[in-house]
Amino acid sequence: MSSKPSHSIKSEINPGDLAARGKAFFYKGQKRQAQMTFAEAVILAPDNAEYKAMLVQSLSGRQIFPQYDENIKRAIILCLEEDNIFHLPLFFSWHSLLLLDPATKILSDLQDCPDYETFLDILESHDISDTLNDNFLHQGLNKLLMKDYNFERLLTHLRRYALLEASPDQLQEMAPFLAALSAQCFFNEYIFYVTKEEQERINTISSSPNVPDPVNIIILSCYQPLYGMDKTEDLAHILKQSRISSAEGLIQIQITEPIEEAQIKKNIESFGSIADNTSKAVQEQYEENPFPRWSSCGGQREDNKKKLSAGKKVLVAGCGTGQQAVITSMNFPEADIIAIDLSKASLAYAQRKTKEYGLTNLTFMHGDILEVGDIGIEFDHIACGGVLHHMKSPKDGFQALKNILKKDGVMRIGVYSESARKNIVAVQNWIINQKIPSTLKGIRNFRKEFVEGGYKEIFGDTLPYFDNFSVSETRDLFFHVQEHRFTCLGLKELLNDMEMDLLIFAPEAYAVHQRFPQLFPDDPKALNLENWHIIEQKNPGLFIGMYKFYICHEGQHEPGTTPKWLEM
């Protein structure tokens, strides 16, 4: 039974006015008011993706609600039904409301169970079948990456219960939930820890000469991907013949899409050669674990600005699985865009998603940034985020990109901060000392050992929050084969050596930019990296999302600006 809405929505209110009011709240730092206002706009105009994107932005971060809010929940449901916006930032809001909702509040008690035995004790006195078939729960499992250790533990307990304890009747009731859990496990690349007892049971099911029944196929898919298993076609056929409503979605995610990616991979065009040993090692990592896995995204520009990109040539250098390339394509629909990467597995994922969104101005190519000149094109804009710090020599990567940037072109760069990654480096060193391999088993064991107390060797009693909730995410964060980190002062020296002008630094740091003129009156455009160094020393985690900045050839653009066609 749901509680009444915490605030009413009057039909005579214009949703556009609400969105404008929400923006005003957001930029004043009045986050809660912005969320409530955007939620009302979304509910009144459920087909408007722009209002949904605004709500998602306001809900980003580790959002925890003090009480249940029906309107926010309704708006999040609408957002999760929209494919043209980001879903992943909604996890903490979704999770908070899920635990506060009277209809699913039992999950709060269950996620606090410290062990499986305690979890079983609570199950004995509670019927949770309705809770497990809650649509809001299923939506989250299908669309979001679970980013909470306690909730992850609950999901592993439920999976274990279905495999080892549940009766046939219970499994039939649990089937829709298990299908949603299967989607989550596939999305996180099966990072959830598996006990010895579970693995033995899974081995028995997998090695049986008989094809499992539909529910057992779904349980199996919660532990390992169906694609690549023996009798995959038979498994798909059995699922199709079942009356389980979510079976078709499971087949799409775990069988159809991987088959499509395998075909795409065979036909990806390449340029140059991959001769550098570091590039080869990075390529191998991302062939095994393409990163990031993503389900949705959306453009961020107004329609009248999109037309300004006509005739422009854009390069996304190191596009990975294509999320940034797809966003770039949406934002600059009149431009010709090429996206390159070392990993064909990543590019296949990217190309499948591009087709899904119906984009036609985006071409993917396989190759090394060091050989990007072999493409034979000069670009008006080059986007390269999260890539150069994984090269043997980031400066060589910079130079290769500079060589193909038009005289009046602009680059957008993102690289790691030494200060912001201090805790991450501490974990990386701990992993090296423990000699933990970057295999699936090694990553599962690392997370279990680290979360259950290993972190205390590094951080004392406080477990810091890290984004390590999928295999590829964890490997990219803690097990990467190559990583450089920068400082603001180091970037200043590098840009001077490269003869590049800094146009805009840290555009996402809105609050800092607002205070910059008061902090440094002689630097109104916030371009002196020595000043940013001072700020970062006082706020060492400021650039945990990387240093991001725009640069150009010396003397080509007014500092503090970018060409109009690039303005967001």
VEXLOBA-708706 format. One line per 2 residues: for each residue x, y, z of C-alpha. Coordinates in pm, 1 decimal, always signed. Layout:
REM VEXLOBA-708706
X:Y:Z  ...
REM end
This chain:
REM VEXLOBA-708706
+0.0:+0.0:+0.0  +157.3:+329.1:-113.1
+137.3:+650.0:+84.0  -30.5:+959.7:-52.9
+173.1:+1201.4:-265.5  +373.4:+1440.7:-53.2
+265.6:+1730.8:-273.3  -14.4:+1770.3:-526.7
+12.1:+1849.2:-895.9  -235.0:+2097.6:-1039.0
-322.4:+2031.2:-1401.9  -336.1:+2402.1:-1482.2
+35.6:+2444.9:-1412.7  +246.7:+2475.0:-1727.7
+522.1:+2208.0:-1727.5  +755.3:+2443.9:-1912.9
+720.8:+2698.0:-1634.9  +790.5:+2425.4:-1380.5
+1105.2:+2319.7:-1566.1  +1227.1:+2681.1:-1574.3
+1154.8:+2712.8:-1202.0  +1337.9:+2385.5:-1138.1
+1643.7:+2515.4:-1324.9  +1645.0:+2828.5:-1109.8
+1631.9:+2617.7:-792.6  +1907.6:+2388.6:-923.6
+2152.5:+2666.7:-1007.8  +2089.7:+2830.3:-670.9
+2190.1:+2504.4:-504.7  +1836.4:+2433.6:-380.2
+1851.2:+2071.9:-485.3  +1545.0:+1934.1:-307.7
+1317.2:+2205.6:-444.4  +1460.2:+2148.1:-791.5
+1388.9:+1774.3:-768.2  +1028.4:+1819.8:-663.0
+967.6:+2079.9:-932.6  +1128.0:+1876.8:-1210.7
+929.0:+1572.6:-1096.3  +604.2:+1765.1:-1136.3
+710.1:+1876.3:-1485.4  +787.7:+1515.9:-1583.1
+453.4:+1386.5:-1455.9  +262.0:+1660.6:-1637.2
+458.5:+1610.0:-1960.9  +557.5:+1240.0:-1957.0
+676.3:+1243.4:-2320.4  +924.1:+1527.4:-2270.3
+1276.0:+1379.5:-2253.8  +1429.5:+1719.5:-2172.9
+1238.6:+1750.2:-1844.6  +1339.3:+1395.0:-1756.2
+1705.1:+1474.3:-1823.5  +1677.6:+1775.8:-1592.1
+1533.0:+1556.7:-1317.3  +1809.2:+1299.5:-1361.8
+2071.2:+1574.1:-1333.2  +1914.8:+1701.0:-1011.5
+1901.2:+1346.6:-869.8  +2261.8:+1261.4:-957.7
+2497.5:+1183.5:-673.4  +2451.2:+970.2:-365.2
+2093.7:+1083.1:-307.4  +1918.5:+960.5:+7.6
+1562.7:+1076.9:+75.2  +1454.4:+1150.2:+434.1
+1104.7:+1013.7:+361.8  +908.0:+840.8:+88.1
+796.9:+1067.2:-198.9  +535.5:+923.4:-435.0
+580.5:+1197.9:-696.6  +954.5:+1145.6:-721.2
+895.1:+773.4:-759.0  +636.6:+826.1:-1034.8
+876.8:+1057.1:-1216.2  +1165.5:+809.6:-1185.3
+943.9:+535.3:-1331.2  +879.7:+760.7:-1631.2
+1252.1:+834.2:-1661.1  +1338.7:+463.6:-1661.1
+1090.6:+413.8:-1945.6  +1273.5:+678.2:-2153.6
+1567.2:+553.0:-2364.2  +1697.1:+898.8:-2463.1
+1832.4:+1001.1:-2122.8  +2090.5:+866.4:-1879.2
+1954.0:+608.5:-1637.5  +2260.0:+514.8:-1432.2
+2270.4:+833.6:-1216.4  +1927.5:+740.4:-1078.6
+2045.3:+441.5:-874.6  +2075.4:+608.3:-534.1
+1739.1:+783.5:-565.9  +1574.1:+461.7:-684.1
+1734.6:+259.7:-405.2  +1640.8:+511.1:-136.2
+1274.9:+521.8:-243.6  +1258.2:+144.1:-283.0
+1357.3:+99.5:+81.5  +1118.4:+371.6:+201.1
+813.2:+262.4:-0.9  +568.2:+80.3:+229.7
+512.6:-176.1:-49.2  +879.6:-281.5:-54.6
+1011.6:-164.2:+282.1  +1088.2:-522.8:+390.3
+1388.0:-504.0:+155.4  +1547.3:-259.1:+399.0
+1545.4:-524.1:+672.3  +1664.0:-792.5:+434.0
+1956.8:-590.0:+299.2  +2076.6:-530.6:+656.0
+2111.4:-903.8:+721.0  +2482.2:-961.4:+788.1
+2475.8:-1321.1:+664.9  +2268.8:-1577.1:+478.3
+2142.7:-1749.2:+791.9  +1992.3:-1426.3:+927.9
+1835.1:-1363.1:+587.6  +1670.3:-1709.0:+599.4
+1536.9:-1639.3:+948.4  +1354.5:-1328.0:+826.8
+1217.3:-1509.6:+521.9  +1058.7:-1772.4:+746.5
+827.3:-1510.7:+899.6  +758.3:-1296.5:+590.8
+594.4:-1359.6:+254.9  +789.8:-1144.3:+12.1
+640.2:-1271.7:-314.9  +454.6:-944.2:-380.0
+765.6:-745.6:-294.9  +980.5:-943.6:-538.0
+727.7:-885.7:-816.2  +719.0:-510.0:-762.4
+753.5:-324.8:-1094.6  +975.7:-50.5:-949.4
+1218.7:-316.3:-825.1  +1222.9:-487.3:-1164.3
+1274.1:-157.1:-1346.0  +1581.0:-79.9:-1141.8
+1733.8:-424.4:-1185.2  +1680.5:-403.3:-1560.5
+1799.6:-45.3:-1613.1  +2045.0:+48.3:-1337.0
+2376.1:-81.1:-1207.8  +2338.2:-171.8:-839.6
+2587.0:+44.7:-650.0  +2538.3:-48.9:-286.2
+2725.0:-330.1:-111.3  +2439.8:-413.9:+126.4
+2183.1:-429.9:-150.9  +2422.7:-640.6:-354.7
+2449.2:-881.9:-61.8  +2068.2:-904.6:-50.8
+2054.7:-987.4:-422.2  +2317.6:-1260.2:-381.0
+2113.5:-1405.3:-91.9  +1797.2:-1408.2:-303.1
+1981.3:-1570.3:-592.9  +2129.4:-1832.7:-360.0
+1787.4:-1898.7:-207.9  +1633.1:-1955.2:-551.9
+1910.5:-2194.4:-649.4  +1934.8:-2397.6:-330.4
+1623.8:-2356.7:-114.5  +1311.6:-2249.4:-302.2
+1032.8:-2493.4:-383.2  +904.4:-2534.1:-742.0
+596.4:-2325.2:-657.9  +811.4:-2050.9:-507.3
+1034.6:-2049.8:-814.9  +735.3:-2000.6:-1042.7
+635.7:-1696.4:-836.9  +993.7:-1569.4:-837.3
+1048.2:-1614.4:-1212.5  +982.8:-1249.9:-1318.6
+1209.0:-1125.2:-1040.6  +1480.1:-1375.3:-1134.1
+1462.9:-1261.5:-1496.6  +1521.5:-902.8:-1381.8
+1803.7:-1022.0:-1155.8  +1949.8:-1208.2:-1452.8
+1959.3:-881.9:-1651.8  +2142.0:-715.9:-1362.5
+2395.3:-998.7:-1334.9  +2461.4:-987.9:-1707.9
+2499.1:-609.1:-1693.8  +2752.3:-627.1:-1409.0
+2930.9:-917.4:-1584.6  +2858.2:-1160.4:-1301.7
+3059.2:-975.3:-1040.1  +2844.6:-1107.2:-751.1
+3031.0:-1349.8:-527.2  +2944.9:-1719.6:-569.3
+2979.6:-1966.9:-281.9  +3129.8:-2312.1:-332.9
+2789.1:-2474.4:-273.5  +2628.4:-2255.3:-540.7
+2902.6:-2325.5:-791.6  +2867.8:-2699.1:-741.2
+2493.8:-2677.2:-804.0  +2544.2:-2464.1:-1115.7
+2801.9:-2712.3:-1246.4  +2550.5:-2993.8:-1197.0
+2279.7:-2808.6:-1392.2  +2520.9:-2705.9:-1669.1
+2666.4:-3054.4:-1716.7  +2332.9:-3234.0:-1721.4
+2251.7:-3399.3:-2057.9  +1895.5:-3275.1:-2016.4
+1801.5:-2919.1:-2109.9  +1675.6:-2736.3:-1796.4
+1318.8:-2614.3:-1757.5  +1250.7:-2240.5:-1812.3
+1288.7:-2133.4:-1449.7  +1614.5:-2321.2:-1408.2
+1741.4:-2161.5:-1730.5  +1666.1:-1823.9:-1577.3
+1844.1:-1921.0:-1254.5  +2139.7:-2041.5:-1459.1
+2148.2:-1706.6:-1641.2  +2184.0:-1534.3:-1302.8
+2522.6:-1706.8:-1268.3  +2662.5:-1717.2:-1621.5
+2567.2:-1579.5:-1963.3  +2347.8:-1797.0:-2183.3
+2538.2:-1687.2:-2494.6  +2826.7:-1924.5:-2553.5
+2676.0:-2209.5:-2352.8  +2604.2:-2548.3:-2505.8
+2256.6:-2579.2:-2659.4  +2203.3:-2201.2:-2661.0
+1938.9:-2231.2:-2934.4  +1751.2:-2493.2:-2732.7
+1761.6:-2271.1:-2424.8  +1621.9:-1977.6:-2623.9
+1345.9:-2197.9:-2768.5  +1239.1:-2322.8:-2425.3
+1228.6:-1968.8:-2289.2  +1020.4:-1851.6:-2586.0
+771.2:-2131.4:-2529.5  +736.3:-2050.1:-2160.3
+467.6:-1817.2:-2031.5  +715.5:-1611.4:-1830.4
+648.2:-1250.6:-1929.9  +1009.4:-1133.3:-1910.1
+1162.4:-1428.4:-2098.6  +1175.4:-1243.2:-2431.2
+1377.5:-962.4:-2275.5  +1619.5:-1211.4:-2126.1
+1671.3:-1376.8:-2466.6  +1732.9:-1036.0:-2624.1
+1994.3:-933.1:-2368.2  +2175.7:-1262.2:-2318.0
+2157.3:-1427.6:-2661.2  +2039.0:-1203.9:-2946.8
+2254.7:-899.8:-2873.1  +2581.4:-1091.7:-2810.4
+2528.5:-1280.6:-3138.5  +2478.6:-948.6:-3317.1
+2797.0:-805.3:-3162.4  +2996.5:-1110.1:-3269.8
+2886.6:-1052.4:-3630.0  +2960.1:-679.4:-3615.0
+3308.9:-747.1:-3478.9  +3403.0:-935.1:-3795.8
+3337.4:-634.1:-4019.2  +3488.6:-338.4:-3830.7
+3724.9:-132.2:-4044.9  +4081.4:-82.0:-3917.8
+4350.6:+177.6:-3978.9  +4726.9:+162.4:-3921.0
+4872.0:-104.0:-3694.4  +4884.5:-167.1:-3320.6
+5256.3:-209.7:-3257.1  +5310.0:-39.3:-2921.0
+5332.6:-298.0:-2639.2  +5133.2:-85.6:-2395.4
+4862.1:-36.0:-2655.9  +4850.6:-413.1:-2706.6
+4812.1:-474.5:-2332.8  +4533.3:-215.1:-2306.1
+4366.6:-366.1:-2612.0  +4370.4:-711.0:-2451.9
+4207.5:-577.0:-2133.9  +3919.8:-416.8:-2320.4
+3870.0:-710.4:-2554.5  +3808.9:-920.8:-2243.5
+3608.8:-656.8:-2055.3  +3461.2:-380.3:-2275.0
+3400.4:-71.1:-2064.5  +3166.4:+85.6:-1979.6
+2856.3:-123.9:-2032.8  +2563.7:+113.3:-2072.9
+2197.8:+92.7:-2163.1  +2082.5:+447.4:-2235.7
+2200.5:+801.3:-2299.8  +2079.8:+1125.4:-2452.0
+2193.1:+1441.2:-2624.9  +2219.4:+1761.0:-2422.8
+2192.4:+2041.0:-2680.4  +1903.7:+2258.0:-2786.3
+1771.1:+2188.1:-3135.6  +1862.9:+2531.6:-3270.3
+2228.9:+2473.2:-3178.9  +2248.3:+2127.5:-3335.4
+2225.9:+2272.0:-3688.9  +2549.9:+2466.8:-3637.3
+2752.5:+2145.2:-3675.5  +2681.0:+2110.5:-4049.6
+2993.0:+2011.5:-4240.0  +3212.8:+1975.8:-3930.6
+3439.7:+1676.2:-3882.7  +3462.7:+1531.0:-3533.0
+3683.0:+1258.7:-3386.1  +3606.9:+1067.2:-3066.0
+3948.8:+923.5:-2980.1  +3927.0:+614.8:-2760.2
+3550.4:+574.7:-2771.3  +3528.7:+245.7:-2581.8
+3175.4:+107.3:-2594.8  +3049.4:+420.8:-2765.3
+2846.2:+611.5:-2509.0  +3037.0:+937.5:-2558.3
+3037.4:+885.5:-2935.3  +2659.6:+835.3:-2939.3
+2606.6:+1147.8:-2727.5  +2837.3:+1341.2:-2962.4
+2637.8:+1216.2:-3260.0  +2312.6:+1330.0:-3096.4
+2456.4:+1669.7:-3004.6  +2610.7:+1732.5:-3347.6
+2375.1:+1555.3:-3589.3  +2494.7:+1751.7:-3893.8
+2863.3:+1668.7:-3835.0  +3060.0:+1375.1:-3974.3
+3184.7:+1181.5:-3674.2  +3450.9:+910.9:-3656.7
+3503.6:+716.8:-3333.1  +3812.5:+499.7:-3283.1
+3923.2:+244.6:-3026.7  +4177.8:-31.6:-2968.4
+3914.6:-292.3:-2881.8  +3693.2:-452.4:-3145.0
+3471.4:-597.5:-2871.3  +3408.7:-244.7:-2743.5
+3346.8:-114.9:-3094.8  +3097.6:-394.1:-3166.3
+2900.9:-296.0:-2854.9  +2919.4:+68.1:-2965.7
+2801.5:-5.2:-3318.0  +2507.5:-213.2:-3195.6
+2394.9:+69.9:-2967.3  +2438.7:+323.7:-3249.5
+2210.2:+116.8:-3470.6  +1962.6:+91.6:-3182.7
+1943.2:+472.1:-3170.0  +1915.6:+503.8:-3548.9
+2218.3:+733.1:-3585.0  +2367.2:+768.8:-3932.9
+2646.7:+1026.3:-3894.5  +2875.9:+808.4:-3684.4
+3146.9:+570.7:-3816.2  +3355.3:+338.9:-3598.5
+3713.8:+239.0:-3678.4  +3962.9:+9.7:-3508.0
+4314.3:+135.2:-3437.7  +4565.7:+309.0:-3212.0
+4567.7:+683.5:-3140.2  +4940.1:+672.9:-3217.5
+4850.6:+582.6:-3577.8  +4547.1:+810.6:-3611.9
+4716.6:+1010.8:-3885.6  +4666.5:+711.4:-4115.6
+4295.3:+796.1:-4134.2  +4398.8:+1091.1:-4350.1
+4150.9:+1347.6:-4212.3  +4192.3:+1671.6:-4018.1
+3923.5:+1741.4:-3759.7  +3737.5:+2048.4:-3636.7
+3689.9:+1890.2:-3296.0  +3855.0:+1602.6:-3114.0
+3708.6:+1454.5:-2794.8  +3941.6:+1233.5:-2593.0
+3831.5:+1158.9:-2238.2  +3977.3:+892.5:-2010.2
+4223.5:+763.8:-2268.8  +4559.4:+942.8:-2278.6
+4646.7:+842.7:-1920.4  +4635.0:+476.9:-2030.2
+4905.5:+521.6:-2295.5  +5275.8:+451.4:-2252.2
+5342.5:+819.1:-2326.5  +5039.8:+1049.2:-2290.5
+5243.4:+1325.9:-2454.8  +5286.4:+1112.6:-2767.8
+4910.4:+1065.2:-2773.2  +4858.4:+1440.0:-2737.2
+5097.6:+1501.8:-3023.4  +4926.9:+1248.3:-3251.3
+4591.8:+1421.0:-3191.0  +4738.8:+1770.4:-3230.5
+4879.3:+1669.9:-3569.3  +4529.7:+1600.9:-3706.3
+4353.2:+1898.1:-3543.3  +4263.8:+2172.6:-3790.2
+4430.8:+2509.9:-3738.6  +4114.0:+2651.0:-3580.8
+4006.6:+2319.0:-3425.9  +3934.5:+2251.5:-3058.9
+4010.3:+1948.0:-2842.7  +3822.7:+1836.4:-2532.0
+4047.4:+1630.7:-2304.1  +3991.1:+1431.6:-1986.6
+4277.1:+1287.2:-1776.4  +4321.9:+1152.4:-1423.9
+4411.5:+1370.6:-1125.8  +4692.3:+1254.5:-894.9
+4527.9:+1412.4:-593.1  +4176.8:+1279.4:-658.5
+4295.2:+922.8:-708.4  +4501.1:+894.9:-390.5
+4267.5:+638.1:-232.0  +4235.8:+447.2:-559.5
+4614.8:+419.1:-587.8  +4628.5:+291.7:-229.5
+4387.9:+10.6:-323.5  +4583.1:-62.4:-642.7
+4901.3:-104.2:-436.9  +4718.1:-326.9:-187.1
+4602.6:-548.7:-475.4  +4958.0:-571.6:-608.5
+5090.1:-668.7:-264.5  +4816.0:-930.7:-230.0
+4901.7:-1060.8:-580.5  +4536.2:-1069.0:-683.1
+4485.2:-1149.9:-1053.4  +4252.2:-949.8:-1277.9
+4040.3:-1256.9:-1358.0  +3669.2:-1286.1:-1283.0
+3746.6:-1507.6:-982.9  +4023.7:-1274.4:-868.9
+3799.1:-967.6:-890.4  +3514.6:-1141.0:-705.2
+3750.9:-1255.7:-429.1  +3911.3:-910.1:-406.5
+3576.9:-736.9:-356.3  +3462.6:-986.9:-93.8
+3788.8:-970.4:+102.0  +3819.6:-592.8:+69.2
+3460.8:-508.4:+169.3  +3455.3:-759.0:+456.1
+3758.6:-603.8:+627.1  +4055.7:-582.8:+393.1
+3994.0:-210.2:+352.6  +4087.1:-156.3:+719.6
+4453.1:-226.2:+637.0  +4446.6:+89.0:+423.0
+4171.4:+317.9:+550.9  +4107.1:+218.8:+911.7
+3743.0:+179.5:+1014.8  +3591.8:+378.7:+728.1
+3522.9:+208.8:+394.9  +3547.2:+472.7:+120.0
+3299.2:+461.2:-165.4  +3436.8:+337.5:-497.8
+3263.3:+273.2:-828.9  +3344.8:-96.3:-858.7
+3010.3:-265.2:-917.4  +3080.1:-442.5:-1245.6
+3376.7:-650.4:-1356.6  +3485.9:-405.8:-1627.7
+3439.4:-108.6:-1393.9  +3645.1:-273.7:-1118.8
+3916.3:-381.8:-1359.6  +3933.1:-33.8:-1512.3
+3952.2:+129.4:-1169.6  +4183.7:-98.9:-974.2
+4347.0:-348.8:-1212.1  +4434.4:-141.6:-1518.8
+4748.8:-245.0:-1704.9  +4860.7:+118.2:-1749.3
+4781.6:+438.6:-1564.8  +4933.0:+786.6:-1550.9
+4805.5:+1067.4:-1330.7  +4847.8:+1441.1:-1364.1
+4853.2:+1756.0:-1154.3  +4734.5:+2103.0:-1249.9
+5095.8:+2221.9:-1254.3  +5196.1:+1926.4:-1469.1
+4917.5:+2004.3:-1714.6  +5033.5:+2364.5:-1738.1
+5382.9:+2248.0:-1828.9  +5249.9:+1995.1:-2078.9
+5029.3:+2248.4:-2258.5  +5319.0:+2491.3:-2278.6
+5541.4:+2220.6:-2428.7  +5265.5:+2127.3:-2676.1
+5212.8:+2495.5:-2770.1  +4841.8:+2469.4:-2695.9
+4614.1:+2732.5:-2543.1  +4378.4:+2647.9:-2258.7
+4028.3:+2770.5:-2346.2  +3808.9:+2635.9:-2065.8
+3903.8:+2432.6:-1757.5  +3670.3:+2215.5:-1547.8
+3344.6:+2330.1:-1711.4  +3138.8:+2098.1:-1486.5
+3272.1:+2259.0:-1166.2  +2985.8:+2511.6:-1154.7
+3019.8:+2604.7:-787.8  +3393.8:+2665.0:-814.5
+3352.6:+2881.4:-1123.8  +3094.5:+3093.8:-941.7
+3342.0:+3162.5:-660.2  +3649.8:+3199.3:-879.6
+3628.8:+3578.9:-937.6  +3620.1:+3635.4:-561.2
+3902.4:+3391.4:-495.0  +4123.3:+3510.9:-781.0
+4015.8:+3854.7:-908.4  +4306.0:+3865.5:-1154.8
+4189.2:+3539.8:-1320.2  +3821.5:+3602.0:-1411.4
+3816.2:+3330.4:-1681.9  +3957.6:+3068.0:-1441.9
+4240.9:+2965.6:-1674.3  +4546.1:+2992.4:-1449.6
+4624.8:+2633.0:-1356.5  +4833.4:+2750.9:-1060.7
+4511.0:+2885.9:-910.5  +4331.6:+2556.4:-979.1
+4624.7:+2382.9:-807.6  +4561.7:+2592.3:-495.4
+4192.3:+2501.9:-501.5  +4266.9:+2132.1:-549.7
+4509.3:+2126.3:-257.6  +4219.1:+2234.1:-36.7
+3971.7:+2001.7:-211.4  +4173.1:+1691.8:-309.2
+3869.1:+1498.6:-435.1  +3744.2:+1777.8:-659.6
+3854.6:+1608.5:-981.4  +3763.5:+1248.0:-902.4
+3580.7:+1257.3:-1237.3  +3904.4:+1365.9:-1413.7
+4043.6:+1701.1:-1519.6  +3834.1:+1805.9:-1819.1
+3931.2:+2096.3:-2039.7  +3918.0:+2250.7:-2387.4
+4239.1:+2342.5:-2573.6  +4338.7:+2470.9:-2917.2
+4643.5:+2567.6:-3120.7  +4808.2:+2884.0:-2987.9
+4633.3:+3208.7:-3074.6  +4334.7:+3059.6:-3255.7
+4050.1:+3132.8:-3012.9  +3962.7:+3378.1:-2738.5
+4048.2:+3223.0:-2398.9  +3736.7:+3144.1:-2201.3
+3532.2:+3058.0:-2510.6  +3480.3:+2783.3:-2765.9
+3345.0:+2819.4:-3122.1  +2967.9:+2877.2:-3125.8
+2899.6:+2545.0:-3293.5  +3053.4:+2366.4:-2992.7
+2870.3:+2563.3:-2724.4  +2632.9:+2349.5:-2519.0
REM end
